[in-house]
């Protein structure tokens, strides 16, 4: 039985304080080094246990580990996308999408502001913890919005993720307390539209 792949925390492409004032350095430090690292650690542990259970033909154990793999694997996938979806203004954060992505946004949402309004509303309305996503639905060749509970990845809805907004409390509570809407409003000032555009172009060719 081959050794399961070991996942690692991806490099953060900017300093912890680089997204201020939208997201504080303290939040980024905790979010990245504690929360994301925990997802990686727990995913690797679950995969090791799954490989051992598979070797022993322990189907019951394998089934019991599926939820941990989904939760922690989703957390790793989602956060790895999230860090690249953001950028300080010095690295192109904020502004507006361009080119084919902007055209797709205008067609689907009427305008860039339409996307902001609709995606923000979806993010704020999520009950409990989860993510709001702009994704690409390959079967229809369209971009669309979706909300995912907990750490469910967007692939569970048969969509390719382009842009995610994390609305778990650990993503904003130290700075915005219980006012999630203020956090969602601020995050648009550090969206890395170049990264979203690259994901959009890659999604169309998959």
C-alpha positions as CSV (number, residue, x, y, z in Angstrom):
1,X,0.0,0.0,0.0
2,X,1.6,3.3,-1.0
3,X,2.2,6.0,1.6
4,X,-0.6,8.7,1.3
5,X,0.4,12.0,0.0
6,X,1.4,14.6,2.7
7,X,-0.3,17.9,2.2
8,X,1.4,21.1,3.3
9,X,0.5,24.6,4.1
10,X,1.0,26.6,0.9
11,X,3.2,29.7,1.0
12,X,1.3,32.9,1.8
13,X,2.0,35.3,-1.1
14,X,2.1,38.5,1.0
15,X,2.9,39.5,4.6
16,X,0.3,39.0,7.3
17,X,-0.4,42.7,7.6
18,X,-0.4,43.4,3.8
19,X,-4.2,43.3,3.6
20,X,-4.8,45.9,6.2
21,X,-7.1,47.7,6.9
22,X,-9.5,45.3,5.2
23,X,-8.2,42.3,7.2
24,X,-5.9,42.8,10.2
25,X,-2.5,41.1,10.5
26,X,-3.6,39.4,13.7
27,X,-6.5,37.7,11.9
28,X,-4.3,36.7,9.0
29,X,-1.7,35.2,11.3
30,X,-4.2,33.2,13.3
31,X,-6.3,32.2,10.2
32,X,-3.3,31.0,8.2
33,X,-0.9,29.6,10.9
34,X,-3.5,28.1,13.2
35,X,-6.8,27.3,11.3
36,X,-5.4,26.4,7.9
37,X,-2.5,24.5,9.5
38,X,-5.0,22.5,11.6
39,X,-6.9,21.5,8.5
40,X,-3.7,20.3,6.9
41,X,-2.6,18.4,10.0
42,X,-6.0,16.7,10.5
43,X,-6.3,15.9,6.8
44,X,-2.9,14.1,6.8
45,X,-3.9,12.2,9.9
46,X,-7.2,11.1,8.5
47,X,-5.6,10.0,5.2
48,X,-3.0,8.0,7.1
49,X,-5.7,6.3,9.1
50,X,-7.7,5.7,6.0
51,X,-4.7,4.0,4.2
52,X,-4.2,1.8,7.3
53,X,-7.9,0.8,7.3
54,X,-7.9,0.1,3.6
55,X,-4.8,-2.1,4.1
56,X,-6.8,-4.0,6.7
57,X,-10.0,-4.2,4.7
58,X,-11.7,-2.3,7.5
59,X,-14.6,-0.8,5.5
60,X,-16.4,0.5,8.6
61,X,-13.3,2.5,9.6
62,X,-12.9,3.8,6.1
63,X,-16.5,5.0,6.0
64,X,-16.1,6.7,9.4
65,X,-13.1,8.7,8.2
66,X,-14.9,10.1,5.1
67,X,-16.4,13.1,7.0
68,X,-13.0,14.1,8.4
69,X,-11.4,13.9,5.0
70,X,-14.2,15.9,3.5
71,X,-14.1,18.6,6.2
72,X,-10.3,19.0,6.5
73,X,-9.7,18.4,2.8
74,X,-12.3,21.0,2.0
75,X,-10.7,23.4,4.5
76,X,-7.3,23.0,2.8
77,X,-8.7,23.4,-0.7
78,X,-10.8,26.4,0.2
79,X,-8.2,28.3,2.1
80,X,-5.5,27.5,-0.6
81,X,-7.8,29.3,-3.1
82,X,-8.8,32.1,-0.7
83,X,-5.2,33.3,0.0
84,X,-4.5,33.7,-3.8
85,X,-7.9,35.3,-4.3
86,X,-6.7,38.2,-2.1
87,X,-3.9,40.7,-2.7
88,X,-2.7,44.0,-1.2
89,X,-3.2,47.0,-3.4
90,X,0.5,47.1,-4.1
91,X,0.1,43.7,-5.8
92,X,-3.0,44.5,-7.7
93,X,-5.7,43.9,-5.0
94,X,-9.0,45.8,-5.4
95,X,-10.0,47.5,-8.6
96,X,-12.3,45.8,-11.1
97,X,-12.1,42.7,-13.3
98,X,-11.2,43.1,-16.9
99,X,-11.6,41.3,-20.2
100,X,-13.5,38.2,-20.7
101,X,-14.2,37.8,-17.0
102,X,-15.8,41.3,-16.8
103,X,-17.9,40.5,-19.9
104,X,-19.1,37.2,-18.3
105,X,-19.9,39.2,-15.1
106,X,-21.9,41.8,-17.0
107,X,-23.8,39.1,-18.9
108,X,-24.7,37.2,-15.7
109,X,-25.1,39.9,-13.1
110,X,-25.8,43.0,-15.2
111,X,-22.7,44.8,-14.0
112,X,-19.7,44.5,-11.7
113,X,-21.7,46.2,-8.9
114,X,-24.4,43.6,-9.5
115,X,-21.9,40.8,-8.7
116,X,-20.8,42.6,-5.6
117,X,-24.3,43.1,-4.4
118,X,-25.5,39.6,-5.1
119,X,-22.4,37.8,-3.8
120,X,-22.3,40.0,-0.7
121,X,-25.9,39.2,0.0
122,X,-25.3,35.5,-0.3
123,X,-22.2,35.7,2.0
124,X,-24.0,37.6,4.7
125,X,-27.0,35.4,4.6
126,X,-25.1,32.1,5.2
127,X,-26.4,30.7,8.5
128,X,-23.5,29.6,10.8
129,X,-20.2,28.9,9.0
130,X,-19.5,28.6,5.3
131,X,-18.3,30.1,2.1
132,X,-19.8,32.2,-0.7
133,X,-18.4,31.4,-4.1
134,X,-18.3,32.7,-7.6
135,X,-17.8,29.5,-9.7
136,X,-17.9,28.2,-13.2
137,X,-20.5,25.7,-14.2
138,X,-18.8,23.7,-16.9
139,X,-22.0,21.9,-18.1
140,X,-23.6,25.3,-19.0
141,X,-20.5,27.3,-19.7
142,X,-21.7,29.9,-17.2
143,X,-20.4,31.7,-14.1
144,X,-22.8,31.6,-11.1
145,X,-23.0,32.0,-7.3
146,X,-23.2,29.3,-4.7
147,X,-23.0,29.0,-0.9
148,X,-21.4,26.0,0.8
149,X,-21.8,25.0,4.4
150,X,-18.8,24.5,6.7
151,X,-15.8,23.6,4.6
152,X,-17.6,21.8,1.8
153,X,-15.6,22.5,-1.4
154,X,-17.4,23.9,-4.4
155,X,-16.7,20.7,-6.3
156,X,-19.5,19.2,-4.2
157,X,-21.9,21.4,-6.3
158,X,-20.2,20.3,-9.6
159,X,-18.7,23.8,-10.0
160,X,-15.1,25.1,-10.4
161,X,-14.2,27.7,-7.8
162,X,-13.1,31.1,-9.1
163,X,-13.6,33.4,-6.0
164,X,-14.4,32.5,-2.5
165,X,-15.4,34.6,0.6
166,X,-14.8,32.8,3.9
167,X,-17.5,33.7,6.4
168,X,-16.4,31.5,9.2
169,X,-16.2,33.7,12.3
170,X,-12.4,33.1,12.6
171,X,-12.0,35.0,9.3
172,X,-13.3,38.3,10.7
173,X,-14.6,38.3,14.3
174,X,-11.5,39.7,16.0
175,X,-11.8,42.8,13.8
176,X,-15.5,43.1,12.9
177,X,-17.0,41.2,15.8
178,X,-20.5,40.1,14.9
179,X,-21.0,42.5,11.9
180,X,-20.3,40.1,9.1
181,X,-21.6,42.6,6.5
182,X,-18.8,45.1,7.3
183,X,-16.2,42.4,6.7
184,X,-17.8,41.3,3.4
185,X,-18.0,45.0,2.3
186,X,-14.3,45.5,3.1
187,X,-13.0,42.4,1.4
188,X,-13.8,43.7,-2.0
189,X,-11.0,46.2,-1.6
190,X,-8.4,43.4,-1.6
191,X,-9.8,40.9,-4.2
192,X,-7.1,39.8,-6.6
193,X,-9.0,40.0,-9.9
194,X,-6.0,38.8,-11.9
195,X,-6.1,35.6,-10.0
196,X,-9.8,35.2,-10.5
197,X,-9.4,35.9,-14.2
198,X,-6.7,33.2,-14.4
199,X,-9.0,30.7,-12.7
200,X,-11.8,31.6,-15.1
201,X,-9.6,31.0,-18.2
202,X,-8.3,27.7,-16.7
203,X,-11.9,26.6,-15.9
204,X,-13.0,27.1,-19.4
205,X,-10.3,24.8,-20.8
206,X,-10.8,21.9,-18.3
